[in-house]
Amino acid sequence: MSLLRRSASMAIPAVVVIGFGAAPAQADTGLYCDNYYDNCGAFYFNSNTSGSHIVFTGLKGQQGSIPDLAPYKFLGPGNGKGQSVKNNAASFYNGSFQITTVFFNSNYSGPCDSFEPHATAKQLRNTYNENASLGFGRSGVNCYKFN
């Protein structure tokens, strides 16, 4: 009986360690799109690419998409600094060399705004202040397309 208890108590820490290992990785964020990035997109708190902003980047060859924008906050100076990016962005710049899509819902679903490489939305259309995920190299259904 004591062997069973020892086995059960030893299994619990293993589950906890596995749980920590399964956590999703955070995206790289900053204030600038460097030209050596394959994935680069900037959310702005205000329309006309103004106010505070945050840039999401991923090195070449990495998918780098963000299924939920909730953990991220606007970093740059200006109106909105420190506010959550999720459901607060008014404009977007795609600094990528591929199509990039902003989705209304988490996990890349719902209405969306899709961006050709290096396209800018001075005001998001389908995801204005209702943006929950970002997909580099992804397209969606019912997207407004920015060229």
Legacy VTK file of the C-alpha trace (Angstrom):
# vtk DataFile Version 3.0
C-alpha trace
ASCII
DATASET POLYDATA
POINTS 147 float
0.000 0.000 0.000
2.789 2.471 0.809
4.350 1.700 -2.595
1.088 2.771 -4.259
1.078 6.039 -2.301
4.691 6.742 -3.264
3.927 6.086 -6.927
0.900 8.350 -6.858
2.774 11.164 -5.127
5.653 10.867 -7.593
3.253 11.101 -10.548
1.838 14.442 -9.474
5.064 16.455 -9.893
5.597 14.863 -13.305
2.199 16.128 -14.433
2.993 19.613 -13.166
6.318 19.679 -15.036
4.627 18.515 -18.221
1.991 21.232 -17.747
4.659 23.945 -17.596
6.381 22.567 -20.684
3.140 22.765 -22.670
2.737 26.534 -22.255
2.695 28.416 -25.592
5.732 30.500 -26.451
5.411 34.265 -26.413
5.898 36.170 -29.657
8.790 38.581 -30.101
7.622 42.149 -29.612
9.207 45.563 -29.881
8.802 48.966 -31.487
10.302 48.493 -34.964
10.073 46.293 -38.045
13.647 45.485 -39.019
14.205 44.634 -42.671
15.646 41.192 -41.892
12.395 39.898 -40.437
10.099 37.748 -42.524
7.153 38.253 -40.154
6.528 41.764 -38.928
3.258 43.481 -38.074
2.493 46.638 -36.104
-0.762 47.379 -34.275
-1.597 51.005 -33.439
-3.959 52.177 -30.717
-5.357 55.017 -32.860
-6.433 55.337 -36.488
-3.941 56.675 -39.055
-1.148 54.528 -37.529
-0.866 56.868 -34.559
-0.842 56.591 -30.804
0.988 53.850 -28.978
2.006 50.806 -30.999
3.497 47.340 -30.693
5.392 45.363 -33.310
5.214 41.577 -33.538
8.144 39.908 -35.273
9.314 36.450 -36.185
12.573 35.418 -37.746
12.602 34.135 -41.311
11.212 30.656 -41.623
9.233 30.760 -38.372
5.459 30.821 -38.439
5.269 33.309 -35.559
1.474 33.712 -35.507
-0.268 34.806 -32.306
-3.479 32.887 -31.459
-4.470 35.278 -28.644
-3.411 38.921 -28.313
-4.637 39.196 -24.686
-1.202 38.923 -23.001
0.256 41.804 -25.021
0.162 45.535 -24.275
0.907 48.592 -26.418
4.559 49.557 -25.837
5.261 52.793 -27.706
4.730 56.310 -26.420
1.398 57.995 -26.935
-2.285 57.413 -26.410
-2.999 53.826 -25.353
0.431 52.933 -23.925
0.018 50.017 -21.502
-3.448 49.087 -22.794
-4.151 45.538 -23.971
-3.675 45.000 -27.704
-6.643 42.606 -27.820
-9.765 44.487 -28.907
-8.042 47.886 -28.782
-6.218 48.341 -32.112
-7.527 50.824 -34.648
-4.868 50.538 -37.387
-2.220 48.107 -38.611
0.906 47.918 -40.769
2.068 44.660 -42.377
5.848 44.852 -42.649
6.002 41.234 -43.814
6.876 39.813 -47.189
3.731 37.659 -47.044
-0.002 37.997 -46.475
-0.828 38.724 -42.853
-4.300 38.580 -41.328
-5.843 40.138 -38.230
-8.776 38.087 -36.895
-11.833 39.153 -34.881
-11.654 36.039 -32.671
-8.845 34.207 -30.938
-7.403 31.174 -32.721
-7.685 32.725 -36.192
-11.442 32.744 -36.746
-14.298 35.120 -37.463
-14.306 38.227 -39.635
-10.846 39.460 -40.549
-8.693 42.060 -42.226
-6.080 40.658 -44.609
-2.953 42.543 -45.686
-0.768 42.151 -48.727
2.964 42.548 -48.050
3.790 46.056 -46.773
0.142 47.182 -46.789
-1.259 49.614 -44.229
-4.743 50.053 -42.811
-5.202 53.589 -41.544
-8.376 52.204 -39.986
-9.104 48.516 -39.593
-12.361 47.524 -41.239
-13.654 44.189 -39.863
-11.478 44.144 -36.747
-11.499 47.788 -35.614
-11.168 47.572 -31.797
-12.210 43.906 -32.132
-8.910 42.190 -32.899
-8.021 38.984 -31.078
-5.393 37.085 -33.112
-2.732 37.670 -35.753
-1.756 35.211 -38.478
1.421 35.593 -40.539
1.073 33.710 -43.813
-2.588 32.995 -43.024
-5.690 34.087 -44.836
-9.250 33.835 -43.666
-12.821 33.771 -44.867
-14.813 37.029 -44.944
-11.689 39.200 -44.879
-11.515 42.776 -45.989
-8.387 42.981 -48.149
-5.884 45.811 -47.809
-3.421 46.202 -50.707
LINES 1 148
147 0 1 2 3 4 5 6 7 8 9 10 11 12 13 14 15 16 17 18 19 20 21 22 23 24 25 26 27 28 29 30 31 32 33 34 35 36 37 38 39 40 41 42 43 44 45 46 47 48 49 50 51 52 53 54 55 56 57 58 59 60 61 62 63 64 65 66 67 68 69 70 71 72 73 74 75 76 77 78 79 80 81 82 83 84 85 86 87 88 89 90 91 92 93 94 95 96 97 98 99 100 101 102 103 104 105 106 107 108 109 110 111 112 113 114 115 116 117 118 119 120 121 122 123 124 125 126 127 128 129 130 131 132 133 134 135 136 137 138 139 140 141 142 143 144 145 146
